[in-house]
Amino acid sequence: MFLVVKKEYKIMYVIVKLIKMADNNTEVPVILLDGEDEIMEFNTYDDAEKIRTLFEKNSDSGYKYMIKKI
């Protein structure tokens, strides 16, 4: 008899900040962390989008943010 285990993967989302380097204008992606130095993860795309929009609106330096599915 074999036991079949079905693995369910939960889709999570992260916010990536695009930082322009001063030397040659290339963009470096940086995954955002929370206050405890853990990767800031979101259960839904909509939750991540709300925070991404908030960060972009509040950016004095014109940083751009994008959402990635993990």
mmCIF file as gemmi writes it, N, C-alpha and C atoms, coordinates in Angstrom:
data_model
loop_
_atom_site.group_PDB
_atom_site.id
_atom_site.type_symbol
_atom_site.label_atom_id
_atom_site.label_alt_id
_atom_site.label_comp_id
_atom_site.label_asym_id
_atom_site.label_entity_id
_atom_site.label_seq_id
_atom_site.pdbx_PDB_ins_code
_atom_site.Cartn_x
_atom_site.Cartn_y
_atom_site.Cartn_z
_atom_site.occupancy
_atom_site.B_iso_or_equiv
_atom_site.pdbx_formal_charge
_atom_site.auth_seq_id
_atom_site.auth_asym_id
_atom_site.pdbx_PDB_model_num
ATOM 1 N N . MET Axp A 1 ? 0.833 -1.179 0 1 0 ? 1 A 1
ATOM 2 C CA . MET Axp A 1 ? 0 0 0 1 0 ? 1 A 1
ATOM 3 C C . MET Axp A 1 ? 0.878 1.243 0 1 0 ? 1 A 1
ATOM 4 N N . PHE Axp A 2 ? 0.555 2.187 -0.843 1 0 ? 2 A 1
ATOM 5 C CA . PHE Axp A 2 ? 1.312 3.422 -0.943 1 0 ? 2 A 1
ATOM 6 C C . PHE Axp A 2 ? 0.459 4.587 -0.454 1 0 ? 2 A 1
ATOM 7 N N . LEU Axp A 3 ? 1.106 5.486 0.199 1 0 ? 3 A 1
ATOM 8 C CA . LEU Axp A 3 ? 0.437 6.695 0.658 1 0 ? 3 A 1
ATOM 9 C C . LEU Axp A 3 ? 0.762 7.809 -0.316 1 0 ? 3 A 1
ATOM 10 N N . VAL Axp A 4 ? -0.241 8.405 -0.893 1 0 ? 4 A 1
ATOM 11 C CA . VAL Axp A 4 ? -0.044 9.501 -1.844 1 0 ? 4 A 1
ATOM 12 C C . VAL Axp A 4 ? -0.27 10.806 -1.102 1 0 ? 4 A 1
ATOM 13 N N . VAL Axp A 5 ? 0.737 11.646 -1.131 1 0 ? 5 A 1
ATOM 14 C CA . VAL Axp A 5 ? 0.64 12.945 -0.47 1 0 ? 5 A 1
ATOM 15 C C . VAL Axp A 5 ? 0.581 14.014 -1.544 1 0 ? 5 A 1
ATOM 16 N N . LYS Axp A 6 ? -0.465 14.801 -1.493 1 0 ? 6 A 1
ATOM 17 C CA . LYS Axp A 6 ? -0.606 15.884 -2.46 1 0 ? 6 A 1
ATOM 18 C C . LYS Axp A 6 ? -0.033 17.155 -1.841 1 0 ? 6 A 1
ATOM 19 N N . LYS Axp A 7 ? 0.972 17.696 -2.48 1 0 ? 7 A 1
ATOM 20 C CA . LYS Axp A 7 ? 1.569 18.935 -1.993 1 0 ? 7 A 1
ATOM 21 C C . LYS Axp A 7 ? 0.833 20.122 -2.576 1 0 ? 7 A 1
ATOM 22 N N . GLU Axp A 8 ? 0.456 21.021 -1.708 1 0 ? 8 A 1
ATOM 23 C CA . GLU Axp A 8 ? -0.188 22.242 -2.161 1 0 ? 8 A 1
ATOM 24 C C . GLU Axp A 8 ? 0.758 23.4 -1.913 1 0 ? 8 A 1
ATOM 25 N N . TYR Axp A 9 ? 1.017 24.143 -2.948 1 0 ? 9 A 1
ATOM 26 C CA . TYR Axp A 9 ? 1.903 25.284 -2.847 1 0 ? 9 A 1
ATOM 27 C C . TYR Axp A 9 ? 1.07 26.555 -2.82 1 0 ? 9 A 1
ATOM 28 N N . LYS Axp A 10 ? 1.377 27.381 -1.865 1 0 ? 10 A 1
ATOM 29 C CA . LYS Axp A 10 ? 0.667 28.645 -1.741 1 0 ? 10 A 1
ATOM 30 C C . LYS Axp A 10 ? 1.451 29.709 -2.496 1 0 ? 10 A 1
ATOM 31 N N . ILE Axp A 11 ? 0.776 30.44 -3.34 1 0 ? 11 A 1
ATOM 32 C CA . ILE Axp A 11 ? 1.422 31.507 -4.101 1 0 ? 11 A 1
ATOM 33 C C . ILE Axp A 11 ? 1.531 32.729 -3.209 1 0 ? 11 A 1
ATOM 34 N N . MET Axp A 12 ? 2.725 33.271 -3.135 1 0 ? 12 A 1
ATOM 35 C CA . MET Axp A 12 ? 2.982 34.466 -2.347 1 0 ? 12 A 1
ATOM 36 C C . MET Axp A 12 ? 3.548 35.529 -3.277 1 0 ? 12 A 1
ATOM 37 N N . TYR Axp A 13 ? 3.498 36.762 -2.824 1 0 ? 13 A 1
ATOM 38 C CA . TYR Axp A 13 ? 3.998 37.886 -3.612 1 0 ? 13 A 1
ATOM 39 C C . TYR Axp A 13 ? 4.968 38.71 -2.775 1 0 ? 13 A 1
ATOM 40 N N . VAL Axp A 14 ? 5.966 39.279 -3.442 1 0 ? 14 A 1
ATOM 41 C CA . VAL Axp A 14 ? 6.924 40.174 -2.799 1 0 ? 14 A 1
ATOM 42 C C . VAL Axp A 14 ? 6.995 41.467 -3.597 1 0 ? 14 A 1
ATOM 43 N N . ILE Axp A 15 ? 7.504 42.505 -2.943 1 0 ? 15 A 1
ATOM 44 C CA . ILE Axp A 15 ? 7.698 43.784 -3.625 1 0 ? 15 A 1
ATOM 45 C C . ILE Axp A 15 ? 9.184 43.966 -3.864 1 0 ? 15 A 1
ATOM 46 N N . VAL Axp A 16 ? 9.525 44.34 -5.082 1 0 ? 16 A 1
ATOM 47 C CA . VAL Axp A 16 ? 10.91 44.558 -5.472 1 0 ? 16 A 1
ATOM 48 C C . VAL Axp A 16 ? 11.1 46.037 -5.768 1 0 ? 16 A 1
ATOM 49 N N . LYS Axp A 17 ? 12.103 46.631 -5.129 1 0 ? 17 A 1
ATOM 50 C CA . LYS Axp A 17 ? 12.439 48.034 -5.349 1 0 ? 17 A 1
ATOM 51 C C . LYS Axp A 17 ? 13.534 48.098 -6.405 1 0 ? 17 A 1
ATOM 52 N N . LEU Axp A 18 ? 13.356 48.93 -7.405 1 0 ? 18 A 1
ATOM 53 C CA . LEU Axp A 18 ? 14.357 49.087 -8.462 1 0 ? 18 A 1
ATOM 54 C C . LEU Axp A 18 ? 15.204 50.314 -8.146 1 0 ? 18 A 1
ATOM 55 N N . ILE Axp A 19 ? 16.47 50.068 -7.855 1 0 ? 19 A 1
ATOM 56 C CA . ILE Axp A 19 ? 17.396 51.139 -7.476 1 0 ? 19 A 1
ATOM 57 C C . ILE Axp A 19 ? 18.344 51.407 -8.631 1 0 ? 19 A 1
ATOM 58 N N . LYS Axp A 20 ? 18.397 52.669 -9.086 1 0 ? 20 A 1
ATOM 59 C CA . LYS Axp A 20 ? 19.317 53.038 -10.167 1 0 ? 20 A 1
ATOM 60 C C . LYS Axp A 20 ? 20.702 53.285 -9.598 1 0 ? 20 A 1
ATOM 61 N N . MET Axp A 21 ? 21.687 52.681 -10.233 1 0 ? 21 A 1
ATOM 62 C CA . MET Axp A 21 ? 23.077 52.868 -9.827 1 0 ? 21 A 1
ATOM 63 C C . MET Axp A 21 ? 23.588 54.169 -10.441 1 0 ? 21 A 1
ATOM 64 N N . ALA Axp A 22 ? 24.382 54.908 -9.7 1 0 ? 22 A 1
ATOM 65 C CA . ALA Axp A 22 ? 24.867 56.217 -10.142 1 0 ? 22 A 1
ATOM 66 C C . ALA Axp A 22 ? 25.881 56.11 -11.278 1 0 ? 22 A 1
ATOM 67 N N . ASP Axp A 23 ? 26.626 55.027 -11.335 1 0 ? 23 A 1
ATOM 68 C CA . ASP Axp A 23 ? 27.714 54.929 -12.319 1 0 ? 23 A 1
ATOM 69 C C . ASP Axp A 23 ? 27.243 54.773 -13.761 1 0 ? 23 A 1
ATOM 70 N N . ASN Axp A 24 ? 26.238 53.932 -14.01 1 0 ? 24 A 1
ATOM 71 C CA . ASN Axp A 24 ? 25.851 53.724 -15.409 1 0 ? 24 A 1
ATOM 72 C C . ASN Axp A 24 ? 24.346 53.592 -15.624 1 0 ? 24 A 1
ATOM 73 N N . ASN Axp A 25 ? 23.558 54.077 -14.692 1 0 ? 25 A 1
ATOM 74 C CA . ASN Axp A 25 ? 22.102 54.092 -14.817 1 0 ? 25 A 1
ATOM 75 C C . ASN Axp A 25 ? 21.452 52.719 -14.936 1 0 ? 25 A 1
ATOM 76 N N . THR Axp A 26 ? 22.141 51.66 -14.534 1 0 ? 26 A 1
ATOM 77 C CA . THR Axp A 26 ? 21.502 50.35 -14.508 1 0 ? 26 A 1
ATOM 78 C C . THR Axp A 26 ? 20.629 50.253 -13.262 1 0 ? 26 A 1
ATOM 79 N N . GLU Axp A 27 ? 19.59 49.45 -13.349 1 0 ? 27 A 1
ATOM 80 C CA . GLU Axp A 27 ? 18.698 49.253 -12.216 1 0 ? 27 A 1
ATOM 81 C C . GLU Axp A 27 ? 19.004 47.929 -11.532 1 0 ? 27 A 1
ATOM 82 N N . VAL Axp A 28 ? 19.096 47.978 -10.213 1 0 ? 28 A 1
ATOM 83 C CA . VAL Axp A 28 ? 19.36 46.788 -9.415 1 0 ? 28 A 1
ATOM 84 C C . VAL Axp A 28 ? 18.086 46.459 -8.636 1 0 ? 28 A 1
ATOM 85 N N . PRO Axp A 29 ? 17.558 45.238 -8.777 1 0 ? 29 A 1
ATOM 86 C CA . PRO Axp A 29 ? 16.355 44.874 -8.025 1 0 ? 29 A 1
ATOM 87 C C . PRO Axp A 29 ? 16.705 44.468 -6.596 1 0 ? 29 A 1
ATOM 88 N N . VAL Axp A 30 ? 15.922 44.974 -5.639 1 0 ? 30 A 1
ATOM 89 C CA . VAL Axp A 30 ? 16.135 44.664 -4.226 1 0 ? 30 A 1
ATOM 90 C C . VAL Axp A 30 ? 14.794 44.254 -3.633 1 0 ? 30 A 1
ATOM 91 N N . ILE Axp A 31 ? 14.723 43.054 -3.046 1 0 ? 31 A 1
ATOM 92 C CA . ILE Axp A 31 ? 13.498 42.588 -2.404 1 0 ? 31 A 1
ATOM 93 C C . ILE Axp A 31 ? 13.359 43.29 -1.06 1 0 ? 31 A 1
ATOM 94 N N . LEU Axp A 32 ? 12.171 43.828 -0.776 1 0 ? 32 A 1
ATOM 95 C CA . LEU Axp A 32 ? 11.948 44.563 0.46 1 0 ? 32 A 1
ATOM 96 C C . LEU Axp A 32 ? 11.804 43.623 1.654 1 0 ? 32 A 1
ATOM 97 N N . LEU Axp A 33 ? 12.311 44.098 2.798 1 0 ? 33 A 1
ATOM 98 C CA . LEU Axp A 33 ? 12.224 43.356 4.05 1 0 ? 33 A 1
ATOM 99 C C . LEU Axp A 33 ? 11.262 44.058 4.995 1 0 ? 33 A 1
ATOM 100 N N . ASP Axp A 34 ? 10.742 43.302 5.966 1 0 ? 34 A 1
ATOM 101 C CA . ASP Axp A 34 ? 9.873 43.909 6.969 1 0 ? 34 A 1
ATOM 102 C C . ASP Axp A 34 ? 10.718 44.41 8.143 1 0 ? 34 A 1
ATOM 103 N N . GLY Axp A 35 ? 10.082 44.821 9.226 1 0 ? 35 A 1
ATOM 104 C CA . GLY Axp A 35 ? 10.785 45.375 10.373 1 0 ? 35 A 1
ATOM 105 C C . GLY Axp A 35 ? 11.629 44.375 11.137 1 0 ? 35 A 1
ATOM 106 N N . GLU Axp A 36 ? 11.451 43.078 10.873 1 0 ? 36 A 1
ATOM 107 C CA . GLU Axp A 36 ? 12.218 42.034 11.553 1 0 ? 36 A 1
ATOM 108 C C . GLU Axp A 36 ? 13.255 41.399 10.629 1 0 ? 36 A 1
ATOM 109 N N . ASP Axp A 37 ? 13.613 42.093 9.558 1 0 ? 37 A 1
ATOM 110 C CA . ASP Axp A 37 ? 14.594 41.633 8.568 1 0 ? 37 A 1
ATOM 111 C C . ASP Axp A 37 ? 14.188 40.33 7.875 1 0 ? 37 A 1
ATOM 112 N N . GLU Axp A 38 ? 12.896 40.112 7.757 1 0 ? 38 A 1
ATOM 113 C CA . GLU Axp A 38 ? 12.36 38.984 7.001 1 0 ? 38 A 1
ATOM 114 C C . GLU Axp A 38 ? 11.814 39.534 5.688 1 0 ? 38 A 1
ATOM 115 N N . ILE Axp A 39 ? 11.777 38.701 4.655 1 0 ? 39 A 1
ATOM 116 C CA . ILE Axp A 39 ? 11.224 39.132 3.377 1 0 ? 39 A 1
ATOM 117 C C . ILE Axp A 39 ? 9.75 39.482 3.574 1 0 ? 39 A 1
ATOM 118 N N . MET Axp A 40 ? 9.363 40.648 3.087 1 0 ? 40 A 1
ATOM 119 C CA . MET Axp A 40 ? 7.978 41.11 3.192 1 0 ? 40 A 1
ATOM 120 C C . MET Axp A 40 ? 7.144 40.345 2.165 1 0 ? 40 A 1
ATOM 121 N N . GLU Axp A 41 ? 6.296 39.424 2.646 1 0 ? 41 A 1
ATOM 122 C CA . GLU Axp A 41 ? 5.485 38.585 1.767 1 0 ? 41 A 1
ATOM 123 C C . GLU Axp A 41 ? 4.014 38.957 1.906 1 0 ? 41 A 1
ATOM 124 N N . PHE Axp A 42 ? 3.281 38.772 0.807 1 0 ? 42 A 1
ATOM 125 C CA . PHE Axp A 42 ? 1.857 39.072 0.77 1 0 ? 42 A 1
ATOM 126 C C . PHE Axp A 42 ? 1.11 37.86 0.247 1 0 ? 42 A 1
ATOM 127 N N . ASN Axp A 43 ? -0.072 37.606 0.811 1 0 ? 43 A 1
ATOM 128 C CA . ASN Axp A 43 ? -0.874 36.456 0.415 1 0 ? 43 A 1
ATOM 129 C C . ASN Axp A 43 ? -1.599 36.662 -0.903 1 0 ? 43 A 1
ATOM 130 N N . THR Axp A 44 ? -1.926 37.913 -1.22 1 0 ? 44 A 1
ATOM 131 C CA . THR Axp A 44 ? -2.649 38.194 -2.461 1 0 ? 44 A 1
ATOM 132 C C . THR Axp A 44 ? -1.946 39.305 -3.24 1 0 ? 44 A 1
ATOM 133 N N . TYR Axp A 45 ? -2.193 39.298 -4.533 1 0 ? 45 A 1
ATOM 134 C CA . TYR Axp A 45 ? -1.631 40.34 -5.384 1 0 ? 45 A 1
ATOM 135 C C . TYR Axp A 45 ? -2.186 41.701 -4.978 1 0 ? 45 A 1
ATOM 136 N N . ASP Axp A 46 ? -3.461 41.757 -4.626 1 0 ? 46 A 1
ATOM 137 C CA . ASP Axp A 46 ? -4.093 43.027 -4.259 1 0 ? 46 A 1
ATOM 138 C C . ASP Axp A 46 ? -3.451 43.642 -3.017 1 0 ? 46 A 1
ATOM 139 N N . ASP Axp A 47 ? -3.127 42.812 -2.028 1 0 ? 47 A 1
ATOM 140 C CA . ASP Axp A 47 ? -2.45 43.315 -0.827 1 0 ? 47 A 1
ATOM 141 C C . ASP Axp A 47 ? -1.082 43.905 -1.179 1 0 ? 47 A 1
ATOM 142 N N . ALA Axp A 48 ? -0.35 43.2 -2.023 1 0 ? 48 A 1
ATOM 143 C CA . ALA Axp A 48 ? 0.971 43.68 -2.444 1 0 ? 48 A 1
ATOM 144 C C . ALA Axp A 48 ? 0.848 44.966 -3.261 1 0 ? 48 A 1
ATOM 145 N N . GLU Axp A 49 ? -0.16 45.038 -4.098 1 0 ? 49 A 1
ATOM 146 C CA . GLU Axp A 49 ? -0.364 46.218 -4.945 1 0 ? 49 A 1
ATOM 147 C C . GLU Axp A 49 ? -0.67 47.458 -4.108 1 0 ? 49 A 1
ATOM 148 N N . LYS Axp A 50 ? -1.438 47.305 -3.052 1 0 ? 50 A 1
ATOM 149 C CA . LYS Axp A 50 ? -1.746 48.443 -2.181 1 0 ? 50 A 1
ATOM 150 C C . LYS Axp A 50 ? -0.471 49.029 -1.573 1 0 ? 50 A 1
ATOM 151 N N . ILE Axp A 51 ? 0.403 48.171 -1.095 1 0 ? 51 A 1
ATOM 152 C CA . ILE Axp A 51 ? 1.648 48.63 -0.478 1 0 ? 51 A 1
ATOM 153 C C . ILE Axp A 51 ? 2.601 49.178 -1.534 1 0 ? 51 A 1
ATOM 154 N N . ARG Axp A 52 ? 2.677 48.515 -2.692 1 0 ? 52 A 1
ATOM 155 C CA . ARG Axp A 52 ? 3.542 48.999 -3.775 1 0 ? 52 A 1
ATOM 156 C C . ARG Axp A 52 ? 3.141 50.41 -4.184 1 0 ? 52 A 1
ATOM 157 N N . THR Axp A 53 ? 1.855 50.642 -4.345 1 0 ? 53 A 1
ATOM 158 C CA . THR Axp A 53 ? 1.341 51.964 -4.719 1 0 ? 53 A 1
ATOM 159 C C . THR Axp A 53 ? 1.679 52.997 -3.657 1 0 ? 53 A 1
ATOM 160 N N . LEU Axp A 54 ? 1.508 52.631 -2.405 1 0 ? 54 A 1
ATOM 161 C CA . LEU Axp A 54 ? 1.822 53.53 -1.295 1 0 ? 54 A 1
ATOM 162 C C . LEU Axp A 54 ? 3.302 53.906 -1.296 1 0 ? 54 A 1
ATOM 163 N N . PHE Axp A 55 ? 4.175 52.917 -1.464 1 0 ? 55 A 1
ATOM 164 C CA . PHE Axp A 55 ? 5.616 53.19 -1.496 1 0 ? 55 A 1
ATOM 165 C C . PHE Axp A 55 ? 5.985 54.113 -2.649 1 0 ? 55 A 1
ATOM 166 N N . GLU Axp A 56 ? 5.419 53.856 -3.832 1 0 ? 56 A 1
ATOM 167 C CA . GLU Axp A 56 ? 5.747 54.677 -4.997 1 0 ? 56 A 1
ATOM 168 C C . GLU Axp A 56 ? 5.266 56.114 -4.83 1 0 ? 56 A 1
ATOM 169 N N . LYS Axp A 57 ? 4.085 56.294 -4.272 1 0 ? 57 A 1
ATOM 170 C CA . LYS Axp A 57 ? 3.566 57.64 -4.048 1 0 ? 57 A 1
ATOM 171 C C . LYS Axp A 57 ? 4.406 58.411 -3.032 1 0 ? 57 A 1
ATOM 172 N N . ASN Axp A 58 ? 4.951 57.707 -2.055 1 0 ? 58 A 1
ATOM 173 C CA . ASN Axp A 58 ? 5.714 58.353 -0.992 1 0 ? 58 A 1
ATOM 174 C C . ASN Axp A 58 ? 7.211 58.449 -1.282 1 0 ? 58 A 1
ATOM 175 N N . SER Axp A 59 ? 7.646 58.012 -2.439 1 0 ? 59 A 1
ATOM 176 C CA . SER Axp A 59 ? 9.068 58.031 -2.773 1 0 ? 59 A 1
ATOM 177 C C . SER Axp A 59 ? 9.508 59.429 -3.195 1 0 ? 59 A 1
ATOM 178 N N . ASP Axp A 60 ? 10.393 60.031 -2.407 1 0 ? 60 A 1
ATOM 179 C CA . ASP Axp A 60 ? 10.951 61.343 -2.757 1 0 ? 60 A 1
ATOM 180 C C . ASP Axp A 60 ? 11.976 61.239 -3.878 1 0 ? 60 A 1
ATOM 181 N N . SER Axp A 61 ? 12.579 60.068 -4.029 1 0 ? 61 A 1
ATOM 182 C CA . SER Axp A 61 ? 13.654 59.885 -5.004 1 0 ? 61 A 1
ATOM 183 C C . SER Axp A 61 ? 13.176 59.285 -6.317 1 0 ? 61 A 1
ATOM 184 N N . GLY Axp A 62 ? 11.89 59.056 -6.441 1 0 ? 62 A 1
ATOM 185 C CA . GLY Axp A 62 ? 11.356 58.524 -7.689 1 0 ? 62 A 1
ATOM 186 C C . GLY Axp A 62 ? 11.61 57.043 -7.896 1 0 ? 62 A 1
ATOM 187 N N . TYR Axp A 63 ? 11.805 56.302 -6.811 1 0 ? 63 A 1
ATOM 188 C CA . TYR Axp A 63 ? 12.019 54.856 -6.951 1 0 ? 63 A 1
ATOM 189 C C . TYR Axp A 63 ? 10.786 54.196 -7.531 1 0 ? 63 A 1
ATOM 190 N N . LYS Axp A 64 ? 11.011 53.152 -8.29 1 0 ? 64 A 1
ATOM 191 C CA . LYS Axp A 64 ? 9.936 52.351 -8.859 1 0 ? 64 A 1
ATOM 192 C C . LYS Axp A 64 ? 9.908 51.008 -8.128 1 0 ? 64 A 1
ATOM 193 N N . TYR Axp A 65 ? 8.717 50.465 -7.981 1 0 ? 65 A 1
ATOM 194 C CA . TYR Axp A 65 ? 8.519 49.192 -7.305 1 0 ? 65 A 1
ATOM 195 C C . TYR Axp A 65 ? 7.72 48.274 -8.203 1 0 ? 65 A 1
ATOM 196 N N . MET Axp A 66 ? 7.983 46.978 -8.11 1 0 ? 66 A 1
ATOM 197 C CA . MET Axp A 66 ? 7.199 46.01 -8.881 1 0 ? 66 A 1
ATOM 198 C C . MET Axp A 66 ? 6.899 44.819 -7.994 1 0 ? 66 A 1
ATOM 199 N N . ILE Axp A 67 ? 5.906 44.057 -8.39 1 0 ? 67 A 1
ATOM 200 C CA . ILE Axp A 67 ? 5.48 42.885 -7.635 1 0 ? 67 A 1
ATOM 201 C C . ILE Axp A 67 ? 5.944 41.634 -8.371 1 0 ? 67 A 1
ATOM 202 N N . LYS Axp A 68 ? 6.48 40.682 -7.591 1 0 ? 68 A 1
ATOM 203 C CA . LYS Axp A 68 ? 6.917 39.4 -8.149 1 0 ? 68 A 1
ATOM 204 C C . LYS Axp A 68 ? 6.213 38.283 -7.423 1 0 ? 68 A 1
ATOM 205 N N . LYS Axp A 69 ? 5.812 37.279 -8.177 1 0 ? 69 A 1
ATOM 206 C CA . LYS Axp A 69 ? 5.185 36.093 -7.599 1 0 ? 69 A 1
ATOM 207 C C . LYS Axp A 69 ? 6.286 35.112 -7.206 1 0 ? 69 A 1
ATOM 208 N N . ILE Axp A 70 ? 6.17 34.543 -6.015 1 0 ? 70 A 1
ATOM 209 C CA . ILE Axp A 70 ? 7.155 33.53 -5.597 1 0 ? 70 A 1
ATOM 210 C C . ILE Axp A 70 ? 6.448 32.228 -5.278 1 0 ? 70 A 1
